[in-house]
Amino acid sequence: MQAIYVDGEDTKPVWVVVKLGRFGKATAVPYRECADGPGRIWVARDRGAVRSAPAVEPDRPLRREEERALCNHYLIRPDRGRHAQLLERDEDAVTARPAVEREDS
């Protein structure tokens, strides 16, 4: 796991960023479809689906259309879940941001 994207409005986790191989691209998988394990995560998708997903830059926010492309890739219906939330947002809106850990003072 490289990073987690949180919703741009309510900061709930929405995507997990994974790197494919040592020198591979980074892409995102739906947070709801991931299970945590020792040193790795398991995803409820086959390797081919994850490998063919659109690339993301883990330290850059996602805009609505980038998230919609991910939803379309993972066959998340437009009337359900994250895809439905995105349709309610402005076309150029930043809809997901990399999570930032808070430092305790």
QUISULNOR-V346565 format. One record per pair of residues at least 4 apart in sequence whose C-alpha atoms are under 6 Angstrom apart, sorted by the first residue. I is the first residue (numbers start at 1). J is the second residue. D is the distance in Angstrom with one decimal. If there is no record, write none. Layout:
i: {I;I}
j: {J;J}
d: {D;D}
//
This chain:
i: {1;1;2;2;3;4;4;4;4;4;5;5;5;5;5;5;5;6;6;6;6;6;6;6;7;7;7;7;8;8;8;14;15;15;15;15;16;16;16;17;17;18;18;19;19;20;20;26;26;27;27;33;33;34;34;35;35;36;37;61;61;62;62;62;63;63;63;64;64;71;72;78;78;79;80}
j: {17;18;17;18;17;15;16;17;98;99;13;14;15;96;97;98;99;11;12;13;14;96;97;99;11;12;95;96;95;96;97;31;28;29;30;31;28;29;31;27;28;26;27;25;26;24;25;55;56;55;56;43;44;42;43;41;42;41;41;96;97;66;94;96;93;94;95;93;95;76;76;83;84;84;84}
d: {5.9;4.7;5.3;5.3;5.0;5.8;4.6;5.8;5.8;5.6;5.9;5.8;5.0;5.8;5.2;4.4;5.5;4.8;5.1;4.2;5.3;5.3;5.4;5.8;4.6;5.4;6.0;4.5;4.7;4.6;5.8;5.1;5.7;5.5;4.7;4.6;5.3;5.3;5.4;5.5;4.3;5.5;5.6;5.8;4.3;4.7;5.7;5.6;5.7;4.6;5.0;5.8;5.4;5.5;4.6;5.6;5.1;4.6;5.3;5.8;4.4;6.0;5.7;5.1;5.6;4.3;5.4;5.8;5.5;5.0;6.0;4.9;5.2;5.0;5.1}
//
